[in-house]
Amino acid sequence: MAIRRQIRKNWDLYLLILPVIAFFIIFEYIPMYGVQIAFKNFIATKGIWGSPWVGFNHFERFFNSYYFWRLLKNTLGIGLYQLLVGFPVPIILALLINEVRSKKFSRFVQTVTYAPHFLSTIVMVGIIFIFLSPQTGLLNKVVVWFLGEPIEFLTEPAWFKSIYVLSGVWQQMGWSSIIYLAALTGIDPQLHEAARVDGASRWQRVWHINLPGIMPTITILLILNMGSLLGVGFEKVFLMQNSLNIAASDIISTHVYHKGIIDGQYSYSAAVGLFNSVVNFILLVFVNRMARKVNGTSLW
């Protein structure tokens, strides 16, 4: 009865959130029905229910395959690299922008750093190809000036992870800093005034006021990032991938594409994708629990 009274009292709010709930039910939860093909030998003519059950055969095949450790190492390596480099940069950028006294210069910096976010992935990869071209690339012009020989950045596996991660940091750091700038506006200005009276320097105020003030936001975003550690994006990796850098660029999502879409091994690719999702979910739960124990901030 209490729930009914709440719904009648706030019916307009529930009506407002109804499309969001419908979206998640239709496009996120109902498709989970198809996950069962990971445990079947899916045959399109027989449908999902009619296909024979094979249990964990596809998972065992993936775990015992030659590619398993390479896929896991590459995916985890890119994910950790992206987290270690890409996660702190927006925080630092937001703290720096917040300390800029000139509002005009601050808006200019924000506009310049936000702009790359709106580039499509294919345009971004095209820029990378042009910038790193052995013949005409700007970076290789500098390399030739100092070392004499151009570097094949896009075909050497050792360079792939750095190119992927650093270009992603450049593209997303401005956009990702927005939420931290919003959190900084919620810090009480009286704390800074009191710190100035006590003789605190600007660096001390940033370290002891601004950073602790946005720490709950940092914790929540860290949890979300850890929950997608193995969810390295497919499109950019696929566009940058070639036969020469495959040893470093072959990740779980590209493996699922090749096996599922190109080779038509739907059940096997579904099993690999399910494994990836389960690992991400376990990481999310674990990091959320650790964050709750450490500083009391968590998603649930």
C-alpha positions, 0 to 999 in steps of 0.5 A: 500500500505504501508503494501505491501511495508513493506512485500516486503521489509522484506519478509524474516522476514515474511517468518521466522515468518510464521510457528509460525503464522501457529502453533497458528492458527492451534493449538490455534485458530481453536480449539476454534470452539469446545468451543461452546460445553460448551453451548450445551448438547454435543452428540457425534453421533450428533456432535457439530452443531447437539447437542441441545443448553442449554445456561448457564445450565452447568455453573449454575450447576458448580456454584451451585455444592457442589464442586465449593467453594472447587475447587476455594479455592484450585486452588486459594490457590495453585496459590497464594501460588506459586506466593508469594513464587515461584516468588521472589525466582528466582529474589533473586537467580539471584541477588545472582549469579550475585554478585558471584565473582568467575566465576567457582563457579557461573557456578557450582551454575547455573548448580546445580540449573538448573538441576532439571528443566529437571526432568520429572513431574513423576520423580519429584513426585517419588522423593517426595514420596521417600523423604517423605516416613513415613518409609524410607523418609529422612525428616521423619528420621529427624522428628523421631530423634527429635519428635519420630513419623513420619508425613504422609506428603502425606496423610494429606491435610494440607501439600499438598499445601506446598509440591506442591509449595516448590518442584516446587520452588526447581525444577524451581528456577534455570531455571526461574532465567535465564531471570533475569540474562540476564536482569542483563547483560544489566545494564550499568557497569558505574552505578556501577563504579559511585556508588563505587566512591560515596561510595555505598556498595554492598547491596546499589548497588544491591538495587538501581541499579540492582533491578530497572534495572530488574524491567521491566522484573519483571513486565512483568513476574508478569503479565504473572504469574497473567494471569495463577493464576488459571492455576495450572498444572494438571499432578503433582497435579493428581500424588500427589492426593489420597483419603486422601488429596483430600480435599486440592488437588482437583482443577479445572483441576483435576475436569475437568479431572474426569468429562470430561474424566472419566465420559464423561460429555464433555459439563460440563467439557468444561464449567468449563474449559472455566470459568477457562480460562475467569477468567485467562484472566480477571486477565491478563487484569486487572493486565496489566492495573494496571502495565501500570498505576503504572510504565508504563510497560505492555504487551500491 
